[in-house]
Amino acid sequence: MLRKDFIKKTGIMKRRNFLILGSALGLFSYLKLKKSDDFEVAFKNVKPTIEAVQGHMFPQNSKLPLSLQTSLFMYETMSHPSFDKDIRVFVLEGASELEKRHDNHFTSLAAQEKEIALRAYEETNYGSAWLSQIMTLTLEAHFSDPIYGVNKNEKYWDEVGAYGGLPRPKQRYIGTIDV
């Protein structure tokens, strides 16, 4: 079978069309959040949902309870120009999707209801990837250098018997923004 016939019969996309489509989809996240102000507003909208998920993953009675500064660290990290814009959009959209799945009441669910809701969300590929990303960003905050405000007095390092990398930062590389 000739290559053209194979492509036509199987519906496999030509390389050039694939590259064009991939480029267009890659630009979507850049177009969706054109300005940092757009991200700030979007993050403020989903912040309660993200904090509710983080609080459920890291309850106050655990060895690694959620720090009050975690969402601020997360915002500062995600708003940094070097942060992957696709991940930024993914985190925002995933939180919005979770809220929509529960008629915008996820944050007010009881702990057992949140557990059921998060387990159901985890069963989807999208939800599983989103929860993994939230876990990664939360752990990054918890195990960051104390200079960033989350791991005060090296509390999280002590809990797991670890220490930070050397050399330690002498100043924050990201600015502080009140979110």
Summary of the structure (lengths in Angstrom):
residues: 179
radius of gyration: 20.1
end to end distance: 60.3
largest distance: 68.2
contacts: 468
relative contact order: 0.12
helix: 67%
strand: 0%
